[in-house]
């Protein structure tokens, strides 16, 4: 995925499966066992540092992150809880840029520790509820989007920008309705 992001392509990875099957663990990890998202962030910033050491002064790298959840058909910004919109944030479509979430915040990050801090913040704000299969089940789809911009000069001396977004999606677990123990937010 990172190789494609360096080439300027958008990438997505989905974790799908039954409640309790380890989707969130695979994506986020736990303790010293890093998941896909922290490993990818480590690799991205490590690659940026390597390129900066060998890059010309005309090269720039910018990374930003957003994190949202979709719960009960409502979109919520996990990195800006003060932004409460009745009915949730709106998903819109731009004629050339495609789909986007209106008012979703994107935060510039400058290091692996910086992006990790934002992801921990967003993870803390996720909707959780107990099921018979998992006591800390995520009851929402969660999307971590990493926006990666590279600016450099081409052979003709013109500035060229490559932009990519890496979307890491942790889908809510699939379960039978009778497995729900407690979910006070469900209508």
N, C-alpha and C positions, 0 to 999 in steps of 0.2 A: 504494500500500500504506500509506504513512504517513497519508494522509487517512483511510483506514478505521481505522487504529490510533487516531488522535485521536478518532474517533467511538466507540471502545470495542470494535471488532470484532477478532477474531483473523484473522491473515493468514498465508499460506504461499506461498513461491516455491520451485520445484524447478528444478535444473539437471540435465538428463538428456542423455546422448549417448554416443557411442563414446569409448573411451580416446584421449586425445590431441586431442580436439576443442575443448578450451578451456573446459570447465565450471568448473574451479577458478579459472582465470584470470578468467573472467567474474564469478564470485562474489567472489573475493578481490582480484584485480588483481595487479600486480607493480611494485615500485618506485614511480615517480611516476604510473603508470597505475592509478588506483583502480578496484576492482571494485564490484559492487552492494552488498556488505555495508559496506565503508568509506563509500561515498557515502551509504547509508541512515543510517548512524550519524552522519555529519556533519550531514545534514539534520535528523535527530531532535533532536540537541543544539542546533543552530542555532534550530530552532523553539521548543524549550523556553526558550532564552535570550530570544527575542523575546517569548514569552508572559509570562515572568517580569517583564520590564520594564513590560509593560502590564497585568499581572494584579493582582488585589487581594491583600491579605495572607492571605486565606483560601484561596488556591490553592497546591497542592503538586504536585510532579512527582517521581516515583521511577522509576528505570530499573535493571534488573538483567539479567544475562546468564548463560546456561549454554551449554556446548558439549559435544557428545557425538559419538561415532562408533559405528557398528555394523559390526563386522568379524568374519567367520566366525560370524555369528549371535550374537555377544556384544556387549553394550552397555558402553562405557567412557566415563567422565567425563574429558574432555580438560583440565579445569581443576582436577582433583584426582587426580593419579596415585597418591597414597598410598592412595587408596580402591581397593584391589584385592579384588574379590569373585570367588571361584571360579565360573566359568561366566558371569561378567559381571553387570552390574546387571540387575535384573528390571523388566520392563515390566508395569505394573498398570493396572487400570481402576477409577476411582472412580465411584460411581453418579450423581453430579451433575456432577463436574468433568471426567470423561472419562479418557483415557489419560494416564499419567505414568510417569516412570522413578524407581523407588524409590532413595533416597539420592543422587540427582543434585544436585550443588551449584549454587547460584545465587548470583552475586556482585553486590552493589550497585556501580553505577558512577555517577560524578558528572560526567563530562565525556567529550568525544569522545576525548581522549587516554587516559583511563582504560579505556574500552571497547576501544579499539584495542589497548592493552597486553594485555588479557585475550584478545582474539582472536588476537593474535600468539603468546601463550603456548599457546593451544589448538592453533593451526596447527602449531607446533613439535612438539607431542605426537602428531600424526596418524600413522597407519600408512602407510608408503610402500614401494613395491617397484617394481623395474624390469620393464618389458615391452618387447617389440620396438617398440611404437608410442610409448612414453613412458618415459624413464629415471627420472622422478620421479613415477610414477603413484600417485595416492591409491587404495588398494585397499579403502577403506571408505566407507560413507555417512557424511557429516558433517552435523550439524544444529546451527546457531547459533540459539538462542532468545533473543529480547530481550523482556523483560517490562516493560510500560509501565503505570504507575498514575498516574491524575490524580485529585486530590481538590479539590472546590470546593463552594461553597454554591449551591443552586438559588434560584429566585425566592421560595420559601417560607422561606428561611433555613436549610434543612436541608443537612447535608453529603451530597454525592453522590460516589461513587467510580466511575470508569470504569477497567476493567482490560482490557488487550489483550496478546496475545502475537504476536510476529512471528517466524515460523519460516522460516529460510533454509536450504535443504537442497541440499547438493552430493552428488549420488548418485555412487556408484562407477561408473567407466567400464565400458561393455559391450565385451567382447573375446572372441575365440575362445581356447579353452584352450591351443592351441599357440603363442600369442603370449607366454605367461609365460616370462620368462627366469629369474628368481630370486624366490622368495617363501618364506623359511624359516619363516614363521609359519603357513603353510597346512598343514592336516592331510590 
